Amino acid sequence: MISLNDYLYSGDTVVKILHCYSQDLKESAIKNNNGIDLAHSNCLLHMIDLLEHNDFLTAQSQKIREFYKYMADKYPFLAFTFKGRIKSLIRLEEKINGNIVEFIYDYYSKHGKYPAAAEIKDRIGRIKDLIAYRIVISLPQCHLKEGEDRTEIECKYLYEIANALPDFLEERGFKPELSGIETYSKTIEEPYREYYRDYVENPNEFGYQSLHIAFFDNTSRSNIEVQIRTKEMDDTAEIGPANHLGYEKRQECERARREAIPVGENLYFDEAFERGMKLQGLELNKINVNMFGAADNNLINDGCGLYRGRLILPYEHLSRFQNDLI
C-alpha cells in the first residue's frame, strides 16, 4: 500500500512530493482497479494545480478584500481579521483518509453493510476547503454599554455579516454551494440557510463554533470555504479544547476503535485507516522536506505549507476607537 509517509524523507519540495505520491497512487489504483485511490489521487491533483497555477489567488483575494472594505465601512466599531490559506498537504491527506474511515464506519454501524464505492468517492469529492478564508470579529469592551452582553452582541453582528456575504460574493463571480446537511440554521436568514453549516447554533461536543459556507469561484474554477466566527470562538478552536491538536488526539482514539470492522473485510477502510494511523504517528522532527523544520511535534517552522498551510492574505481592521489612538 502506498502512503504519503513514504515520500516525506527525500528532501524534495511539497510540490515534488505531491507529484510523485499522486502519480504512484494513480498507477496503483489503475493496476488494482481501486476507484477510491483514483479519487484520492485526483483530489491531490487539485492541490497541485493550486500550488503551481495560483496567479488567480491575487484576483480572488482582492475580491475577498472588497468584503473587508464593506465591513470596515458598515462596522467601524468592530475589530476583525481576514486570513486565507491553502490547505497543508498533511491536513489534506488526513482529511481524505479520515472522511473515508468515518463514512464507512458510520454507514456500517447504521446499516450493517458497507457503502458502495461511488458513495465513498462522493465523500472525497465533498472536500471544498483546499482554499479557505476566515473572518474573525471582536467588539472591543470600550464599545459596550453598561449591562450589555458582549457575546450576544457579537453573535448578532456575526449573523448579519453571514447574511450579507452570499449575495456580495455572488455579484463578484462566486457561486454559493449547498451545505449538504439536513438541519438548517434557524438564525441565518431564509434565502441563505441551505448554504451554511451553523456550528454556532450547533457546537460540537468539544465546543467548536463557527459558520461555514462554501463557494465556487467561477473565474478560477475552484472551490473556497469561508469561516466566520468571533474572537472567543476562534480562541476555542485554535488554543482551546477544540484546537487541531486536541482534534487529532480524539481522532486517533476514535479510529483506534476499529474492532467493529475486522481487518480484511473492507479494503477501502483498511487502507484509509492505516494511512491515517501512519500520519498520526509521524515524528515531524525526523522528516526531510524542503523548507520545513521541527524540533518536535509542537515546535514547528513550516515555510512550505506541508503542515500549517500556505498563507494567502492577512488583513486586520482595528476598531474606530483603536484607530483614533493612532
MARLUM-58382 format. One line per field, with one value per residue (C-alpha): residue number from 1; residue in three letters; chain; x, y, z. Coordinates in Angstrom, 1 decimal, always signed. Layout:
residues N
num <- (NUM_...)
residuo <- (ala_...)
cadena <- (A_...)
east <- (X_...)
north <- (Y_...)
up <- (Z_...)
END
This chain:
residues 326
num <- (1_2_3_4_5_6_7_8_9_10_11_12_13_14_15_16_17_18_19_20_21_22_23_24_25_26_27_28_29_30_31_32_33_34_35_36_37_38_39_40_41_42_43_44_45_46_47_48_49_50_51_52_53_54_55_56_57_58_59_60_61_62_63_64_65_66_67_68_69_70_71_72_73_74_75_76_77_78_79_80_81_82_83_84_85_86_87_88_89_90_91_92_93_94_95_96_97_98_99_100_101_102_103_104_105_106_107_108_109_110_111_112_113_114_115_116_117_118_119_120_121_122_123_124_125_126_127_128_129_130_131_132_133_134_135_136_137_138_139_140_141_142_143_144_145_146_147_148_149_150_151_152_153_154_155_156_157_158_159_160_161_162_163_164_165_166_167_168_169_170_171_172_173_174_175_176_177_178_179_180_181_182_183_184_185_186_187_188_189_190_191_192_193_194_195_196_197_198_199_200_201_202_203_204_205_206_207_208_209_210_211_212_213_214_215_216_217_218_219_220_221_222_223_224_225_226_227_228_229_230_231_232_233_234_235_236_237_238_239_240_241_242_243_244_245_246_247_248_249_250_251_252_253_254_255_256_257_258_259_260_261_262_263_264_265_266_267_268_269_270_271_272_273_274_275_276_277_278_279_280_281_282_283_284_285_286_287_288_289_290_291_292_293_294_295_296_297_298_299_300_301_302_303_304_305_306_307_308_309_310_311_312_313_314_315_316_317_318_319_320_321_322_323_324_325_326)
residuo <- (met_ile_ser_leu_asn_asp_tyr_leu_tyr_ser_gly_asp_thr_val_val_lys_ile_leu_his_cys_tyr_ser_gln_asp_leu_lys_glu_ser_ala_ile_lys_asn_asn_asn_gly_ile_asp_leu_ala_his_ser_asn_cys_leu_leu_his_met_ile_asp_leu_leu_glu_his_asn_asp_phe_leu_thr_ala_gln_ser_gln_lys_ile_arg_glu_phe_tyr_lys_tyr_met_ala_asp_lys_tyr_pro_phe_leu_ala_phe_thr_phe_lys_gly_arg_ile_lys_ser_leu_ile_arg_leu_glu_glu_lys_ile_asn_gly_asn_ile_val_glu_phe_ile_tyr_asp_tyr_tyr_ser_lys_his_gly_lys_tyr_pro_ala_ala_ala_glu_ile_lys_asp_arg_ile_gly_arg_ile_lys_asp_leu_ile_ala_tyr_arg_ile_val_ile_ser_leu_pro_gln_cys_his_leu_lys_glu_gly_glu_asp_arg_thr_glu_ile_glu_cys_lys_tyr_leu_tyr_glu_ile_ala_asn_ala_leu_pro_asp_phe_leu_glu_glu_arg_gly_phe_lys_pro_glu_leu_ser_gly_ile_glu_thr_tyr_ser_lys_thr_ile_glu_glu_pro_tyr_arg_glu_tyr_tyr_arg_asp_tyr_val_glu_asn_pro_asn_glu_phe_gly_tyr_gln_ser_leu_his_ile_ala_phe_phe_asp_asn_thr_ser_arg_ser_asn_ile_glu_val_gln_ile_arg_thr_lys_glu_met_asp_asp_thr_ala_glu_ile_gly_pro_ala_asn_his_leu_gly_tyr_glu_lys_arg_gln_glu_cys_glu_arg_ala_arg_arg_glu_ala_ile_pro_val_gly_glu_asn_leu_tyr_phe_asp_glu_ala_phe_glu_arg_gly_met_lys_leu_gln_gly_leu_glu_leu_asn_lys_ile_asn_val_asn_met_phe_gly_ala_ala_asp_asn_asn_leu_ile_asn_asp_gly_cys_gly_leu_tyr_arg_gly_arg_leu_ile_leu_pro_tyr_glu_his_leu_ser_arg_phe_gln_asn_asp_leu_ile)
cadena <- (A_A_A_A_A_A_A_A_A_A_A_A_A_A_A_A_A_A_A_A_A_A_A_A_A_A_A_A_A_A_A_A_A_A_A_A_A_A_A_A_A_A_A_A_A_A_A_A_A_A_A_A_A_A_A_A_A_A_A_A_A_A_A_A_A_A_A_A_A_A_A_A_A_A_A_A_A_A_A_A_A_A_A_A_A_A_A_A_A_A_A_A_A_A_A_A_A_A_A_A_A_A_A_A_A_A_A_A_A_A_A_A_A_A_A_A_A_A_A_A_A_A_A_A_A_A_A_A_A_A_A_A_A_A_A_A_A_A_A_A_A_A_A_A_A_A_A_A_A_A_A_A_A_A_A_A_A_A_A_A_A_A_A_A_A_A_A_A_A_A_A_A_A_A_A_A_A_A_A_A_A_A_A_A_A_A_A_A_A_A_A_A_A_A_A_A_A_A_A_A_A_A_A_A_A_A_A_A_A_A_A_A_A_A_A_A_A_A_A_A_A_A_A_A_A_A_A_A_A_A_A_A_A_A_A_A_A_A_A_A_A_A_A_A_A_A_A_A_A_A_A_A_A_A_A_A_A_A_A_A_A_A_A_A_A_A_A_A_A_A_A_A_A_A_A_A_A_A_A_A_A_A_A_A_A_A_A_A_A_A_A_A_A_A_A_A_A_A_A_A_A_A_A_A_A_A_A_A_A_A_A_A_A_A_A_A_A_A_A_A_A_A_A_A_A_A)
east <- (+0.0_+1.3_+1.2_+2.3_+4.7_+6.9_+7.6_+8.5_+12.2_+13.6_+14.3_+12.0_+9.6_+6.0_+5.0_+7.5_+6.2_+2.7_+3.6_+5.3_+2.7_-0.3_+1.2_+2.2_-1.2_-2.9_-0.8_-1.5_-5.2_-5.4_-3.4_-5.6_-8.9_-9.2_-11.6_-11.2_-7.4_-8.1_-10.5_-7.8_-5.2_-7.5_-8.0_-4.2_-4.1_-6.4_-3.8_-1.0_-3.0_-3.4_+0.3_+1.6_-1.1_-2.0_-1.9_-5.6_-5.2_-4.3_-7.5_-9.5_-8.1_-8.8_-12.5_-12.5_-10.9_-13.9_-16.0_-13.4_-13.8_-17.6_-17.3_-14.9_-17.4_-20.5_-18.9_-16.2_-16.5_-15.6_-12.1_-11.7_-9.2_-9.3_-7.0_-6.6_-4.7_-4.2_-4.7_-1.5_-0.5_-0.6_-4.0_-5.4_-4.2_-5.6_-8.9_-9.2_-8.4_-10.4_-13.5_-13.2_-12.8_-15.6_-18.1_-17.6_-17.7_-20.8_-22.5_-21.7_-22.8_-26.2_-26.9_-24.9_-23.3_-20.6_-21.3_-20.9_-17.6_-19.5_-20.7_-17.2_-15.9_-18.6_-17.3_-13.9_-15.4_-17.1_-13.8_-14.3_-11.7_-8.5_-8.7_-10.2_-10.7_-11.5_-13.2_-12.8_-14.7_-14.4_-16.3_-13.9_-15.0_-15.0_-18.0_-20.2_-22.8_-23.5_-25.4_-24.8_-23.8_-20.7_-21.2_-24.8_-24.0_-21.1_-23.3_-25.8_-23.2_-21.8_-25.1_-25.6_-22.2_-23.1_-26.4_-24.7_-21.8_-23.5_-25.1_-22.0_-19.6_-22.1_-22.1_-18.3_-18.4_-18.6_-21.5_-22.6_-22.6_-25.4_-24.2_-25.5_-26.8_-30.4_-30.8_-30.6_-29.7_-32.6_-30.7_-29.4_-32.0_-34.2_-32.6_-29.1_-29.9_-29.3_-25.7_-24.4_-23.2_-24.0_-21.7_-22.6_-26.2_-24.9_-21.4_-19.8_-19.1_-15.7_-17.2_-16.2_-18.3_-18.1_-20.2_-19.0_-20.0_-18.5_-18.4_-17.3_-15.1_-16.3_-13.2_-10.6_-12.9_-12.0_-13.9_-13.3_-14.6_-15.3_-15.4_-16.9_-16.5_-15.9_-12.6_-13.8_-14.9_-11.5_-9.6_-11.6_-10.8_-7.2_-5.9_-8.9_-10.4_-11.5_-8.0_-6.5_-4.0_-6.9_-8.9_-6.1_-5.8_-9.5_-9.5_-6.6_-8.7_-11.8_-10.1_-8.4_-11.8_-11.9_-13.0_-16.4_-14.9_-12.5_-9.3_-9.7_-13.5_-13.2_-10.1_-11.0_-11.5_-8.3_-6.1_-7.5_-7.3_-3.6_-2.7_-4.4_-2.6_+0.8_+0.2_-1.0_+2.3_+4.5_+7.5_+7.8_+11.4_+12.6_+11.1_+13.1_+11.0_+12.4_+11.8_+10.4_+11.9_+10.6_+12.2_+9.3_+5.6_+4.8_+7.7_+7.4_+8.7_+6.7_+7.9_+6.5_+2.9_+3.5_+1.9_+0.3_-0.8_+0.3_-0.9_-2.8_-3.7_-3.7_-6.0_-6.5_-9.0_-8.8_-12.0_-12.8_-11.7_-8.4_-7.8_-8.5_-5.5_-3.0)
north <- (+0.0_+3.5_+6.2_+9.8_+8.9_+7.1_+10.4_+12.7_+11.8_+12.7_+16.4_+17.3_+20.2_+19.8_+20.1_+17.4_+15.1_+15.7_+14.8_+11.6_+10.5_+11.3_+9.6_+6.4_+6.3_+6.7_+3.9_+1.6_+2.4_+1.6_-1.6_-2.8_-1.4_+0.7_+3.6_+5.1_+5.5_+7.0_+9.6_+10.2_+10.8_+13.3_+15.2_+15.6_+16.8_+19.7_+20.6_+20.5_+22.9_+25.4_+25.4_+25.5_+27.8_+30.2_+33.5_+33.7_+34.0_+37.7_+38.5_+36.2_+37.7_+41.2_+40.3_+39.0_+42.2_+44.1_+42.5_+43.5_+47.1_+46.7_+45.6_+48.4_+50.9_+49.3_+48.2_+50.7_+49.9_+46.2_+44.8_+42.0_+40.0_+38.3_+35.4_+33.0_+29.8_+26.9_+23.7_+21.9_+18.6_+16.7_+18.2_+17.3_+13.7_+13.4_+14.7_+12.4_+9.3_+10.5_+11.0_+7.5_+5.9_+7.8_+7.4_+3.6_+3.2_+5.3_+3.6_+0.1_+0.9_+2.2_-0.2_-3.3_-3.3_-1.4_+1.6_+1.4_+2.7_+5.5_+6.8_+6.7_+8.7_+11.2_+11.8_+12.6_+14.9_+16.9_+18.4_+22.0_+23.8_+23.4_+27.2_+28.7_+32.2_+33.1_+36.2_+36.7_+39.6_+41.2_+44.0_+46.0_+46.4_+50.2_+50.0_+48.1_+50.0_+49.1_+45.9_+44.7_+41.1_+41.1_+37.5_+38.2_+41.4_+39.8_+36.9_+39.5_+41.0_+37.6_+36.6_+40.0_+39.6_+36.0_+37.0_+39.7_+37.5_+35.2_+37.9_+40.1_+37.4_+36.1_+39.6_+39.1_+35.7_+33.3_+30.8_+29.6_+25.9_+23.9_+22.7_+19.2_+19.0_+18.1_+20.5_+24.2_+27.1_+28.9_+32.2_+32.5_+34.2_+32.0_+32.6_+31.6_+28.8_+26.0_+27.2_+27.4_+24.9_+26.6_+25.3_+28.4_+27.1_+23.6_+23.4_+20.0_+18.2_+20.0_+23.5_+24.2_+27.1_+28.8_+29.5_+27.7_+28.4_+27.1_+28.9_+28.0_+30.7_+30.9_+32.9_+30.4_+27.3_+26.4_+25.9_+28.0_+27.9_+30.9_+30.6_+33.4_+33.4_+35.6_+36.0_+33.9_+31.1_+31.4_+31.0_+27.9_+26.5_+27.4_+27.2_+25.8_+22.3_+22.3_+23.0_+20.9_+19.1_+18.0_+17.1_+14.8_+13.1_+12.5_+11.2_+8.9_+7.4_+7.1_+5.4_+3.0_+1.6_-0.2_-3.6_-3.1_-3.6_-6.6_-6.3_-7.7_-7.1_-3.8_-2.8_+0.9_+1.1_-0.8_+1.3_+4.7_+3.6_+2.6_+5.8_+7.8_+6.0_+6.5_+10.2_+10.3_+8.7_+10.9_+12.4_+15.7_+16.4_+13.4_+14.2_+15.9_+18.2_+21.3_+24.5_+22.6_+22.1_+20.9_+20.5_+18.2_+17.9_+21.2_+23.4_+23.7_+26.1_+25.4_+27.5_+25.4_+24.6_+21.0_+21.2_+24.6_+25.5_+28.4_+31.9_+33.8_+37.0_+38.7_+41.8_+43.4_+46.1_+48.0_+49.3_+53.0_+53.6_+51.9_+53.9_+57.1_+56.4_+56.1)
up <- (+0.0_-0.9_+1.7_+2.0_+4.8_+2.3_+0.5_+3.4_+3.8_+0.4_+0.9_-2.0_-2.2_-1.3_-5.0_-6.0_-3.2_-4.4_-8.0_-7.0_-4.5_-6.7_-9.8_-7.9_-6.2_-9.6_-11.2_-8.3_-8.4_-12.2_-11.7_-8.8_-10.1_-7.0_-7.7_-4.2_-4.6_-8.0_-6.5_-3.8_-6.4_-8.3_-5.1_-4.8_-8.4_-7.4_-4.7_-7.3_-9.5_-6.7_-5.8_-9.4_-11.0_-8.3_-10.2_-9.8_-6.0_-6.2_-8.1_-5.8_-2.6_-3.9_-4.3_-0.8_+0.3_-1.1_+1.6_+4.1_+2.9_+3.1_+6.7_+7.6_+6.4_+7.9_+11.2_+12.0_+15.7_+15.3_+15.2_+12.8_+10.8_+7.4_+6.8_+3.9_+3.3_+1.0_+3.0_+4.0_+2.4_+5.7_+6.7_+3.3_+3.5_+7.0_+5.8_+2.8_+4.8_+7.8_+5.7_+4.2_+7.6_+9.3_+6.5_+6.2_+10.0_+10.4_+7.4_+8.6_+12.2_+10.9_+8.1_+8.9_+5.5_+3.6_+1.3_-2.4_-3.8_-5.6_-2.2_-0.7_-3.7_-3.2_+0.3_-1.0_-3.6_-0.8_+0.3_-0.5_+1.7_-0.2_-0.2_+2.9_+4.2_+7.8_+9.2_+12.9_+14.6_+18.1_+19.7_+21.9_+25.5_+25.1_+22.8_+25.2_+27.2_+30.8_+31.1_+27.5_+26.9_+24.6_+23.4_+22.5_+20.6_+18.7_+17.6_+16.3_+14.1_+13.2_+11.6_+10.0_+8.3_+7.3_+5.8_+3.7_+2.4_-0.2_-2.3_-2.0_-3.3_-5.9_-7.5_-7.9_-9.5_-6.5_-6.5_-3.0_-2.7_-0.9_+2.5_+2.0_+5.6_+6.6_+9.5_+8.6_+10.8_+12.5_+12.7_+9.2_+7.0_+4.8_+1.4_+2.8_+5.2_+2.8_+2.2_+5.7_+8.2_+11.5_+14.3_+16.4_+17.0_+17.0_+18.5_+18.6_+21.9_+22.3_+22.0_+18.4_+17.0_+13.6_+10.5_+7.4_+3.8_+0.5_-2.8_-6.3_-7.9_-11.5_-12.5_-11.3_-11.4_-7.8_-4.6_-1.5_+2.1_+4.2_+8.0_+10.1_+13.9_+16.9_+18.6_+21.5_+19.1_+17.3_+20.6_+21.4_+18.0_+18.0_+21.6_+23.5_+23.7_+20.1_+18.7_+15.9_+18.2_+20.5_+17.4_+16.2_+19.5_+19.6_+16.1_+17.0_+19.8_+17.7_+14.8_+17.1_+17.9_+14.7_+16.2_+14.7_+11.2_+11.3_+9.3_+5.8_+5.5_+3.6_+1.7_+1.5_+5.2_+5.9_+3.6_+4.8_+8.4_+8.0_+6.2_+8.9_+11.7_+10.0_+9.8_+13.4_+14.4_+12.3_+14.1_+12.4_+13.6_+11.6_+8.2_+5.5_+3.3_+1.7_+3.8_+6.7_+10.2_+13.5_+16.9_+17.9_+17.1_+18.9_+17.8_+14.0_+11.4_+8.2_+5.4_+2.6_+3.5_+4.5_+7.9_+8.5_+5.0_+2.8_+3.8_+1.1_+2.8_+6.2_+6.7_+10.0_+10.9_+14.2_+15.7_+15.3_+18.9_+18.4_+15.2_+17.0_+19.2_+16.3)
END
